[in-house]
Amino acid sequence: MNPQLENLLLKLDIGSKFPFSLNEPVKVRLPRGPLEEPAYKLSDDENFSSDRDELDNPMPVLPIIALSDLQGVFKDKLARIRSANENQVAVITEEKRQLEIARKREEERLKAERELREKREREERERREREAAKSRKRQEEEEREERKRQEQLKIESAKREASQGKYVTSRTKIEETFWHYKNKVVEIKQTIAEPAKALPKDIKSLLSQHKRKINPKFGQLTNSLQQLTAIKNELNNLIGQCKAAPNPLIYPWILNFCAKAIVHQAETEVRVKPESATPLAKLSCFLLQQFPELGELLMARFVKKCPYVIGYTCAIETEKGRSSMGWKRKSDDKWESDTSYDERMAGMMTLFAAITMLPESNQQPVNEKWSVVASWQIVARMANLPTASLTNTHFILLGAWWDSCAFEFLGTFGNQADKLLRLVGDALTQSVNEHKFVGAARLRILYEDYVQNRTIKQFQPMDQ
């Protein structure tokens, strides 16, 4: 039986509706009617005797009569009570069923309202996302068009420089740029390197840990884009931690270390394996985009080690002149050999040229100093040097530049690039024939191969 119905029957207390207990035996007495007058009157003795007999034999209690009939009455009464209870239970059950139906309908209504609301919210969210996507796409297209426009302006500016010849090259401006970065190196030492020595031990320990983690990454570069991506992510994370550090000296210190590491990798690794400039250039460009403050620090290191990247040249007959042009002294305090010097300069020029021709270098926030304009200036400024100032090193570096980016340079500047390549490959090399420069002879070979085959060899693309 349903527990609820059972509880209901108990509450009804059917037994209380009877005038007696169901388990108690029932006794019934019937009233005695009046006696009829006897046909004759008894004497006193007889009457006495009769009274005595009556006293001696009282009327007995009648037995239970018509019990089956009484049970039938009770059964009928109980049946009516049960029927009434069942009707009441049926009413309650029906009410409960109706309540359950109403509850389910309410749930379905609420569910339908919720689904409708969620659908509307989803449609509204999708609409906003579509509008945001359209807005982003429109903004990206506008930014792309603006970059193209700026790039075209740079190219046109470089073309005008090429068409105007040597009169565009300002030696005064080049000199100012050179000393700006030479002074920048001194400033870095005074504001970053020296103060870092006085940092607390725990911060010094942190810098040393990051230095040990970062330095090997530049040497782990291969021709694999997958490897490059992994190293990008690791360096981005490590440098990002320094940028978020509470001490303001940590971030510039680690950027200056990265600048040194990049240039050092160029003058050691790229000098013997020029094609390794491609992954290193891509990594450098990525860091320049992620951390724009690196730009000045890296350029200062390049100019200090290889001033040719800004077209700077000075006489090397004096100690100051050699030092300005990036010559190194060996352990015996003698200047390094010409071959060692030329190889180091070529390694750094190869990397610098590779950076300038990467598509990423010609987008913001990378500074114009690293764009195609810088690459044009290198060649144009060397071509505009007085013949007496040209050395074998200049031609070595023009050859390194040619290997690194002449293919992309020609694709970018077209006919104007062709004119400049012919200028340095033909006219400039002929102007120093009497010196028998090895670098000039190699540059001449590169030029003649270009003229004959109408194509320029380039470094092998990176593997996917």
C-alpha positions, 0 to 999 in steps of 0.5 A: 500500500502507498505509505501516504494512504496507509498514514491517512487510514491510521489518522481516520481511526475507523474503530473510534466510529463504533459504539463499542470495542470490536474485540469486546463480546456483546450482550443483549437483554430484551425487556419483558412484557406485562403478564396476562391476568391468570384465569383464576386467582391463586390463594395466598399459599399458592401466591406465596408459592408462586412468588417463591418459585419466581424468586427461586427461578429468576428470568435468565439473561437471553443469549446473543441474538442475531449476531450474524445480522449485527456483523452484517450491519458492521460490515456494511458500516465498515464498507461505507467507511472504507468507500468514503476513505477510498473516495477521499484517497482518490480525491487526494491522489487526483489532487496530487496527480494534478499538482504533479502535472502542474509542476511538470508543466511549470518546469517545462515552461521554465525550461522553455523560457531558459532555453529561449533566453540562452538561445537569445543570449547565444545569438546575441553573443555570436552577433557581437563576436561576428561584429568584433571579428569584422571590426578586427578584420577591418582594423587589421586590413587598415593596419596592413594597408598602413604598413604597406603605405609606410613601407612604400614610402620607405622604398620610395625614400630609398629609391630617391636616395639611390637616384640622387647618388653620393650627395644624399650620404651625409658623413656628418649624420653618420658620425653623429649616429656612430657617437650616439651609440658609442655614448649609449654603450657608456651609458649602459655601463653606468646605468645598468652594468655597474649598479647591478653589481650592488644588487642584493645577493638574492637578486644577483642569484636570480640574474645568474639563474636567468643568464644561465638559462638564456645564454645556451638558447642562442646556441641551440638554434637550428634550421628547424622552425619547430625548434625556433618556436620552442626557443622563442617561447622559452625566452619570451617566458624568461625575459617576461619574468624579468620584466615583471620583477619588482626591481627596475634594474632586472629587466634592462640588465637581462635585455642588455645581456641578450643583446650581447649574446646575439652579437656574440653569436653572430661573430662566432657562429655566423662567421663560420656558418653564414646560413645560421644567420636566418634562425638567429635573425628570426629570433632577434626580430621576435625579441625586438617585437616582444621587447621594443626596449631591446632595440637601442641596446642591440643597435649599440652592441652592433655599432660598437662591434661592427660600425659598418652596419650604419655605414661608418668608416674611419682611418685605422692608422691610430689606436683610437681608429682601430678601436672605433672600427671594432678591432680586438687585441689578443692576449699578447696585446697585439691586434688580431689578424686581418683575417680574424677581423674580417671574419668577425665583421662578416658574421655580424654584417650577415646577421644584421642584413638578414634582420633588415630583410625579414618581413617582421622587421618591417612591421611595428613595433620594430624600429626603422633602424632594422628595416629595409631602409637600413639595408639600403643605407649600408650598401649606398653609404659604402658605395659613396665612400671615397675610393681611397677609403675603401679596404678589403674589409668593405668588399668582404662585408658587401659580399656577406651582405649579398649572400644574406639578403641580395635576393630579397633586396632585389625583390623589394626594390626592383630596378633600383636594387638592380642599379645598386647591385651593378654599381657595387658589383661592377663599378666599385670593384673595378675602382680598386683593381690595382689593390687586388682585394680578395673581397672585391674579387669575390664580390665580382664573382657574385655580380657576374653570376647574377648578370649571367643567370639573372638570379641570386642564390639565397640561404636555404629556407628553414625546415617546417 
